[in-house]
Amino acid sequence: MNLAYDGSSIDGGLYTDTVDLAHRAPGWLDSAVSAWSGYGLALFAVLMLAGWWRARREGATAGLMALAVPVIVVLAYCVNDAVKLVVREDRPCQSLHVTTLEACPAPGDWSFPSNHAALAFAAAVALLFVSRRLGVTTLVCAVAMAASRVWVGAHYPHDVAVGALVGALVALVLATALRRRPEALARRLTDTRLRPLLVSS
């Protein structure tokens, strides 16, 4: 007996329109979007690394905030995945039986909310606390990642919208809490072997 939730009634029409558009698009565009959807999260890791490398030059407090970004992203993923396990929404390719650019995942690989979107938007919001320019750049990449997940057929639009919201909110709450009083923790950590991770010299 399948007790999974069918989310097609929410925005299934928009999903199928997007998938149909992807089928009519030039092959090079589909290939580019598919590559970004599948491997683009690696760029977010690079952006987090760049933020950390730059922040170390600004002092221990900035270094601490940058070092916290990947931790915040992992925690956002955990929250998002917990929601996914509670809701248990079938993938749209399973509910609507459409042919998609990305192979349809097996039953039990739940769709709502999108982990890709949560990770991307958590990274973007957390990096805004490190560098406004880097955060905005990451935010643009996050929007592109969320859109690509619908384009390749992996998610409904509401999956990526809520995933983005979960990732952004978790990152905002955690980064704001850390930013309130980071100096004492930064000073404590600079007296340990973690000092090279916080400051460049």
VENPEMO-V416697 format. One record per residue. N is the residue number from 1. SS is DSSP state (H for helix, E for strand, C for the rest). OMEGA is omega in whole degrees, -180 to 180 (999 if undefined). Layout:
<<N,SS,OMEGA> <N,SS,OMEGA>>
//
This chain:
<<1,C,-177> <2,C,-179> <3,C,-179> <4,C,-180> <5,E,177> <6,C,-176> <7,C,-175> <8,H,-179> <9,H,-178> <10,H,-179> <11,H,179> <12,H,179> <13,H,178> <14,H,178> <15,H,-178> <16,H,176> <17,H,-180> <18,H,180> <19,H,177> <20,H,178> <21,H,178> <22,H,179> <23,H,-179> <24,H,-176> <25,C,176> <26,C,-178> <27,H,-179> <28,H,180> <29,H,178> <30,H,179> <31,H,-180> <32,H,-180> <33,H,179> <34,H,178> <35,H,179> <36,H,180> <37,H,-177> <38,H,-172> <39,H,-174> <40,C,180> <41,H,177> <42,H,179> <43,H,179> <44,H,175> <45,H,178> <46,H,180> <47,H,176> <48,H,178> <49,H,178> <50,H,178> <51,H,179> <52,H,-179> <53,H,180> <54,H,-176> <55,H,179> <56,H,-180> <57,H,-176> <58,H,179> <59,C,-174> <60,H,-179> <61,H,177> <62,H,178> <63,H,178> <64,H,180> <65,H,-179> <66,H,179> <67,H,-180> <68,H,-175> <69,H,180> <70,H,177> <71,H,178> <72,H,-180> <73,H,179> <74,H,178> <75,H,176> <76,H,177> <77,H,-179> <78,H,178> <79,H,-179> <80,H,-179> <81,H,176> <82,H,176> <83,H,180> <84,H,-179> <85,H,179> <86,H,-175> <87,H,178> <88,C,178> <89,E,177> <90,C,173> <91,C,-179> <92,H,179> <93,H,177> <94,H,-178> <95,H,-174> <96,C,176> <97,C,179> <98,C,176> <99,C,-175> <100,C,178> <101,C,178> <102,C,179> <103,C,-177> <104,C,180> <105,C,179> <106,C,175> <107,C,-176> <108,C,173> <109,C,-167> <110,C,-170> <111,C,-171> <112,C,-12> <113,C,-177> <114,C,177> <115,H,179> <116,H,-179> <117,H,-180> <118,H,179> <119,H,-176> <120,H,-178> <121,H,174> <122,H,178> <123,H,-178> <124,H,-178> <125,H,180> <126,H,-180> <127,H,174> <128,H,178> <129,C,179> <130,C,-179> <131,C,-179> <132,H,-179> <133,H,-180> <134,H,179> <135,H,179> <136,H,177> <137,H,180> <138,H,179> <139,H,176> <140,H,178> <141,H,180> <142,H,177> <143,H,179> <144,H,179> <145,H,180> <146,H,-180> <147,H,-178> <148,H,-178> <149,H,174> <150,H,-178> <151,H,-179> <152,C,175> <153,C,-176> <154,C,-174> <155,C,166> <156,C,174> <157,H,-179> <158,H,176> <159,H,-177> <160,H,179> <161,H,-180> <162,H,175> <163,H,177> <164,H,-180> <165,H,179> <166,H,-180> <167,H,-179> <168,H,-178> <169,H,179> <170,H,180> <171,H,-180> <172,H,-179> <173,H,-176> <174,H,-179> <175,H,178> <176,H,179> <177,H,-180> <178,H,-175> <179,H,-177> <180,H,-178> <181,C,-178> <182,C,-171> <183,H,-177> <184,H,180> <185,H,179> <186,H,179> <187,H,-180> <188,H,-178> <189,H,179> <190,H,176> <191,C,180> <192,C,179> <193,C,179> <194,C,-177> <195,H,-179> <196,H,178> <197,H,-175> <198,H,-179> <199,C,-176> <200,C,179> <201,C,999>>
//
